[in-house]
């Protein structure tokens, strides 16, 4: 079972089909040009961007960290990460994305 962030960040293009894309990803269907932003597996890093189709592989699906962003296209995923890091910095004056997202999830 994939873990989705409650306050999922979604790119403008992906917003139109957000629920359909999430359903397809959860059910192991392939999607075209959809990228996910997750917390990095390595705590030294902030976030990771990868194609949602990598989750068609069961070992990767089982070990997938919490999904915090959904984007249509790689460029949109990069913009989404920049927006997330900027939001974290503006609110905390640090780059602790992991801590900020966990705290934000607990608040709501």
N, C-alpha and C positions, 0 to 999 in steps of 0.2 A: 504494500500500500504506500503510495507516494504521500509525502507530507507537503502540504501547501500552506504558505503563510496566509494568515487571516486577512491581512491588509495588503494583498497581492498588488505589486506594481505592474501595471499593464501599459504597453506602448499604445499610441494612438491608433495605429492600424489594427493591432490585435484586439483592441477594445470592442470592435464591431462584432467579433466572433468569439469573444472570451469564453463563454459557457460551452460552446461547441468544441473549441480547442481543448479545454480542460477535460471535457468528457472523453474526447478521442485519446488524449494522452493517458488518462486514467485507465482506459480500456485497452491500451496497447495497440491502437490503430496508428498507422503512419500519418504524418502531417507534412505539408510542404512548406519549407522556408519558415519554420517556427523555431525560435530559440528560447531557451530557458536560462534564467539567472538563478543561481543557487548560492548558498553559503559555501565557502571554499572548504574542501575536505581538510586541507592543511591550514591550521589556525594562524599561520604566518601570513597567509593571503586573505584578501577581503572577500571577493566574490569570484564565481566562475561562470562563463558563458559557454553553452554548448547546444548543439542541435537536439531538439526534442526526440528525433528519431533514434538517437543513441539509446534511449530508454526501451527500445524494442529488444535489446539484449538483456536477458534476465539478470545476469550478475550485476550489471550497471544499475538496473532498476531497483534491485534489492538494497544497494548501497548508496542510492541517491540522497544527498543531503536535502534539507528543506528548500523547496522552490519558493523564491521570493519575487521573481519577475517573469513575465511572459511577453515576448515580442515577436512581431512578424518581420523577419529579416535581421541579418546580423547588425547592420547599421543602427537599426532601431534598438537592438539589445545594448549596443555600446552607449547610445544616448540615454537609455534607461539606467544603466549603471552610473553614468556621469550624474544624472539627476539624483539618484539615490545617495551617492557619496556627497554631493553638494548639500542635500537636505540634512544628512548626518552632521556635516561640518557646521552648517548654519545653526543647528540646534544644540550641539554639544561642544563645538570648537575642537573636536578630535576626529580621528578617522576610524573610530571603533564602530564599524558598521554592524558587526555581529551583536555587540552589546546593545546598541541602539534599537535594532530590530526586535531583539528579545524583550527589551523593556517596553517597546511600543505594543507588542503583542499582549503582554501582561496587563497593560492599562485598559484594553478594550474587552 
